[in-house]
Amino acid sequence: MTDPLDMRAAVAEYVAALHRAYLAQADTFPPAVRGRMPLLAGGTLTVAAVGARNLHLLATREGLGPLRGQEVAVPGSLPGLDWELRFYDPVVTPSLGLVDEREGPAYGEVKHALGLTTVVYHVVAQPGSGLTPHHAGHVGSGLAAQHSSAARDFEAIRARVRGREHLVDELVGAASAGLPRAQALLAKAIAPHNAGVAAAADSPTPDPDEVRRALLESVGGRRDWTPEAPR
């Protein structure tokens, strides 16, 4: 797919299919859970399609400013979700030409090249068989399941850490913004004496899902938990 117009159309279709699958999955959850899912939080959503060695799709609520030079934007909309798809490559953003992806997708470097600090999602799609609505549907459904599971976990954690609810709220914000180290630090502040939380949080590259699961486990897990009897 060498024609830029064909590529943009394929990417736009992929993003729409991803969002459609996310919304369909979200409709199976209770309203309060849907309301806590990052993609449905409201506000302007911008999806940056970044062509390096790999094709990166980064959704963010940060402003990317007005279009400049050869930048191109394509609007998209579904009931309950509006977005603007913008395209970047080394011609539009020269710093992308310095991103080395010979050994795999460089998520952090691509995000830094755009000047982004927070993302709602960041996925990599391969042109060809990996850039189809069918593939996008699987990605969107998986993303929605991941986000809804996190929302339920955070709700359970918040209910069990009296006096530290504000830290859980900050943790939710850090998770929505895609800040793994901030999540690790907040998890340790919420459960400062738990060895499992410390082990997950002190990793050189903390995994947000592992940190959240360790924190949930530290307060009793999602199932078979009863509040402490009043003293």
DAWORA-V865245 format. One record per residue. OMEGA is omega in whole degrees, -180 to 180 (none if undefined). Layout:
# DAWORA-V865245
omega-><OMEGA/OMEGA>
This chain:
# DAWORA-V865245
omega-><-174/-180/-179/-180/178/179/179/179/180/179/179/178/179/-179/179/179/177/-179/179/179/178/-179/180/178/-179/-180/179/-177/176/-177/-177/177/177/-178/180/-180/-171/-177/-177/-175/-179/-178/-177/177/175/176/178/174/-171/179/170/171/174/176/-180/174/-178/175/-177/172/174/178/178/176/179/178/179/174/-176/179/-179/178/178/179/176/-177/170/179/179/-178/176/179/173/180/-179/-172/-180/174/-178/177/-180/-179/-173/-178/177/178/-180/-179/-179/180/-180/-178/178/-178/-180/-174/-177/-178/179/178/-180/-180/177/-178/-179/174/-178/176/174/170/179/-179/178/178/179/175/-177/-176/-180/-178/-179/177/179/178/179/179/178/-180/-179/179/179/179/179/178/179/-179/-179/178/178/-179/180/179/-179/178/179/180/-176/-178/-172/-177/-177/-179/180/-179/-178/177/177/178/177/179/177/178/179/178/179/-178/180/-179/-173/-178/175/178/-180/-179/-180/178/178/178/180/-180/-171/-175/-178/-176/-180/177/-180/-179/-180/-176/-176/176/177/176/-175/177/-176/-180/179/178/-179/180/178/179/178/179/-178/179/173/-179/-177/-177/173/179/174/-178/178/-179/179/-179/none>
